[in-house]
């Protein structure tokens, strides 16, 4: 294995993770609805209790890793532990961009919509090659895979159920906590844009990522 090329892969992983966190922050800043359900609940938690969005994301994803371990036990792959430092890094980036970089206020609905569109274009741009690298899985998705395999449930249904649970939790927190709804038109924009754009991104970056992966083998 080419250690230098492997190091390049992990450096690329870090840069793509930072880019993904930055793009996600654009949608958080617009605050007219976010696509990632963790973020919707995270914004509620921040506005009600003061816990930072990135920190909440770390906690929830570490819980997801714990669920994987509790279900798989001896079958739990030790390499899955790498999910924990990965989400800590991602959450740290998210906190940095949201609380330390984007300290300005967005004025005007059109600007907020523009930020949401840029957010999902950016997410597709960075998530495409990130998924192709396949070095570390996001704990929420990995947990859904484990649950679907253990209990013989369709993965898509498990993933949709998790999203639905997060949306319900976000709506309840908004109503009970007296804060604005986090599942709004921006969420719909994300649902319409992210999938198709991510597919385009993956198709574009696939030959470059494949070449990089082949050179490390």
Helices and strands as residue ranges (DSSP letters): H 3-30, H 37-49, H 53-72, G 73-75, G 78-81, H 82-95, I 96-101, H 109-133, H 139-150, H 155-177, H 185-216
